[in-house]
């Protein structure tokens, strides 16, 4: 994974963590199932984008 993809993934995961934690700020409970799903979706999106970028580069 190149540096840009890694940074994009980290930024996305940090955003998802904060977003899910702040759903109910009065409760200190954290929805780990929702976060795990968001992590998976973010990772797949970054990997898919990276594959698309490689494919575009190979054609050009």
N, C-alpha and C positions, 0 to 999 in steps of 0.2 A: 504494500500500500504506500503510495507516494505521500509526501509531506502535505500537499494540498488536500488530498482525500482524507488523510488522518485528521487534519485541523477541522475540516468540514464535519467529519463524524463527531469529534469532540464538542464542537460548538452546538451541533444538533442535540447531542445527548445532554449537555448542560441545560439547554433550553427546555427539553422534555422533562428533566428532573425538576426544575424550578416550576414549570407549568403544572405538573401533576401534584407537587407538594403544596402549591398555593390554591388548589381547588377548594380546600377547606382549611384556611389558615388558623381557625380557632381550635382545630383538632390537630394533635401532633402525630396522628396516624398517617402513614404513607402507603399508598396503594402500589405495592411492589408488582402485582400482576399486571396492572396497567403500564407501569414503567417498563417492565420486561417486554411487553408487547411493543411499546414505543421504541425501545432500544433495537429490537429486531427489525422493525419497519425502517428505522433510520439507517441501520447497517445495510440492509438490502438496497435501500435507495442510493446510498453512496457507492456500494459495489456495482450496482447496475449502471450508474452514471459513469463510473470508471471504465467499465466494459464498453459502454457506448463511445466514450472518448477515445479508447484504444481502437475501436472499429473505425471510427471516423478518421483517425490518423493513418490507419493502414490503407484506407481507400484513397487518401489524398496524396 
